[in-house]
Amino acid sequence: MGNNSKATFRVAIIGCGKIGSYWDEVSSDRAQAKTHAGAFSKNPQTEVVCFLDISADRARQAQSFWKTGIATSSMEELLATKPDIVCLCTPESERLVYLKALRALPNLVIISEKPLSVNFAEAKEILQIAKEQKGWKWIVNFIRRYSDGFQELNEFLRNDPLGEPVGANAWYGKGMRNSGSHMFDLLSMIFKIEPVSVQALSHVTDDLTDRDPSHELRLEYKNKTGNVVPVHLSVCDHRNFMFFETTMIFSKGRIRISDLGHSIEVDQVVEDTRYPQYQTLNRIHHWNNGLKSFFENMGNEAVRLAQGEKLDVKSSLSQAFSQMHILEAANESVKLHGQKITINYNDRS
Ligand SMILES: NC(=O)c1ccc[n+]([C@@H]2O[C@H](COP(=O)([O-])OP(=O)(O)OC[C@H]3O[C@@H](n4cnc5c(N)ncnc54)[C@H](O)[C@@H]3O)[C@@H](O)[C@H]2O)c1
């Protein structure tokens, strides 16, 4: 890697399942990339040089669809392709072992799928590797941080026009680690604060995996004034339908995110014209691009990192590590039958 803005960067994909490659292989809508392979095949400054999967068939199918690079199940063969960018798209239980093997390559952009790891102990090991591998740059792919709509929302929120966060209700399903982590990330990004405590209430053991049930949670944040900001995460069983939605209340407005995140509505407080002296809400924005172009935008950021540009990564390793604190504390609360757990970010890192 260097500072050459015209260079083509070599990309290896580890794990060629749905998010690695498959969703684009079977999609009839090619307008927007849905996978890492799609993002880096579209990007004029990258070339996919390796598809690695534990299933040799899956790797071969991906390689023959994209017609580029090699298909393999061997890390030695992957290392020999000398990638500049590596996408970790296996289940989270496999990330650490691949990161250890990748240490042979001193300069890399690592793009890890979320969540960062299968548990907090492994997240700490990953952080240690990141400290040692000084030539590595990191992205953890919390997709909404890269979409056009959420970038516009973040820009709008830059000077806190809605005041301070006051509370939120949210719905998710399909596993606390798998999908709840997206909701934790969204809340942290929009509130610009991390939760201080978590309490696990009921849960739905859904059919995705018996190791990742969806827990109903109560989180507490603290806003700048020092007030508690309660957030209730309810669970919707994804076997009924996919649901990922939140309404966030601020002192001067409301943000409502629905349709899995495609739709972002923003209301601001105004004087009610019908009932004098009442303050009510008035719609000021409605974006429908909340999931637009996130893979393309993430790919562009990876290229800029590979070019040696110094930038604040939109979805960073440290933010992903914060999610792991929340997940760890929530799991502790589950074990303690719903006890409220204070999340001590310092003690755990
Ligand atoms: N950012 C997002 O919005 C998003 C969306 C979907 C999935 N994900 C995350 O991506 C990861 C993968 O999810 P998925 O839905 O693509 O799963 P998947 O099961 O469809 O794909 C995983 C792939 O990894 C391969 N694999 C498993 N163990 C391996 C190993 N030891 N070595 C090499 N390959 C191995 C499997 O054969 C499979 O092809 C999960 O962590 C998931 O949470 C993120």
The ligand as an SDF file (V2000), in Angstrom:
LIG
                    3D

 44 48  0  0  0  0  0  0  0  0999 V2000
  -23.3790   -5.8680    8.2840 N   0  0  0  0  0  0  0  0  0  0  0  0
  -24.5110   -6.4750    8.0310 C   0  0  0  0  0  0  0  0  0  0  0  0
  -25.5560   -5.8560    7.8220 O   0  0  0  0  0  0  0  0  0  0  0  0
  -24.5560   -7.9860    7.9990 C   0  0  0  0  0  0  0  0  0  0  0  0
  -25.5510   -8.6600    7.2810 C   0  0  0  0  0  0  0  0  0  0  0  0
  -25.5150  -10.0560    7.2650 C   0  0  0  0  0  0  0  0  0  0  0  0
  -24.5280  -10.7420    7.9660 C   0  0  0  0  0  0  0  0  0  0  0  0
  -23.6160  -10.0450    8.6820 N   0  0  0  0  0  0  0  0  0  0  0  0
  -22.5730  -10.7300    9.4720 C   0  0  0  0  0  0  0  0  0  0  0  0
  -21.6930  -11.4110    8.5620 O   0  0  0  0  0  0  0  0  0  0  0  0
  -21.2770  -12.6500    9.1180 C   0  0  0  0  0  0  0  0  0  0  0  0
  -21.6290  -13.7610    8.1400 C   0  0  0  0  0  0  0  0  0  0  0  0
  -23.0370  -13.7880    7.9870 O   0  0  0  0  0  0  0  0  0  0  0  0
  -23.7440  -14.4400    6.6990 P   0  0  0  0  0  0  0  0  0  0  0  0
  -25.1760  -14.1100    6.8320 O   0  0  0  0  0  0  0  0  0  0  0  0
  -23.0300  -14.0910    5.4430 O   0  0  0  0  0  0  0  0  0  0  0  0
  -23.5310  -15.9870    7.0330 O   0  0  0  0  0  0  0  0  0  0  0  0
  -23.4940  -17.1860    6.0200 P   0  0  0  0  0  0  0  0  0  0  0  0
  -23.6840  -18.4110    6.8390 O   0  0  0  0  0  0  0  0  0  0  0  0
  -24.4120  -16.9440    4.8730 O   0  0  0  0  0  0  0  0  0  0  0  0
  -22.0090  -17.1580    5.4540 O   0  0  0  0  0  0  0  0  0  0  0  0
  -20.8820  -17.5070    6.2000 C   0  0  0  0  0  0  0  0  0  0  0  0
  -19.8740  -18.1580    5.2630 C   0  0  0  0  0  0  0  0  0  0  0  0
  -18.6970  -18.4060    6.0120 O   0  0  0  0  0  0  0  0  0  0  0  0
  -18.2370  -19.7060    5.6870 C   0  0  0  0  0  0  0  0  0  0  0  0
  -17.4620  -20.2150    6.8200 N   0  0  0  0  0  0  0  0  0  0  0  0
  -17.9180  -20.6900    8.0030 C   0  0  0  0  0  0  0  0  0  0  0  0
  -16.8790  -21.0470    8.7790 N   0  0  0  0  0  0  0  0  0  0  0  0
  -15.7690  -20.7470    8.0850 C   0  0  0  0  0  0  0  0  0  0  0  0
  -14.3840  -20.8770    8.3570 C   0  0  0  0  0  0  0  0  0  0  0  0
  -13.9270  -21.3720    9.5080 N   0  0  0  0  0  0  0  0  0  0  0  0
  -13.5140  -20.5090    7.3860 N   0  0  0  0  0  0  0  0  0  0  0  0
  -13.9510  -20.0070    6.2110 C   0  0  0  0  0  0  0  0  0  0  0  0
  -15.2420  -19.8770    5.8930 N   0  0  0  0  0  0  0  0  0  0  0  0
  -16.1390  -20.2190    6.8210 C   0  0  0  0  0  0  0  0  0  0  0  0
  -19.4980  -20.5220    5.4330 C   0  0  0  0  0  0  0  0  0  0  0  0
  -19.2170  -21.6810    4.6480 O   0  0  0  0  0  0  0  0  0  0  0  0
  -20.3600  -19.4890    4.6980 C   0  0  0  0  0  0  0  0  0  0  0  0
  -20.1710  -19.5510    3.3050 O   0  0  0  0  0  0  0  0  0  0  0  0
  -21.9750  -12.7690   10.4870 C   0  0  0  0  0  0  0  0  0  0  0  0
  -21.1000  -12.3410   11.4840 O   0  0  0  0  0  0  0  0  0  0  0  0
  -23.1460  -11.7990   10.3690 C   0  0  0  0  0  0  0  0  0  0  0  0
  -23.5150  -11.2430   11.6180 O   0  0  0  0  0  0  0  0  0  0  0  0
  -23.6010   -8.6970    8.6960 C   0  0  0  0  0  0  0  0  0  0  0  0
  1  2  1  0
  2  3  2  0
  2  4  1  0
  4  5  1  0
  4 44  2  0
  5  6  2  0
  6  7  1  0
  7  8  2  0
  8  9  1  0
  8 44  1  0
  9 10  1  0
  9 42  1  0
 10 11  1  0
 11 12  1  0
 11 40  1  0
 12 13  1  0
 13 14  1  0
 14 15  2  0
 14 16  1  0
 14 17  1  0
 17 18  1  0
 18 19  2  0
 18 20  1  0
 18 21  1  0
 21 22  1  0
 22 23  1  0
 23 24  1  0
 23 38  1  0
 24 25  1  0
 25 26  1  0
 25 36  1  0
 26 27  1  0
 26 35  1  0
 27 28  2  0
 28 29  1  0
 29 30  1  0
 29 35  2  0
 30 31  1  0
 30 32  2  0
 32 33  1  0
 33 34  2  0
 34 35  1  0
 36 37  1  0
 36 38  1  0
 38 39  1  0
 40 41  1  0
 40 42  1  0
 42 43  1  0
M  CHG  2   8   1  16  -1
M  END
$$$$
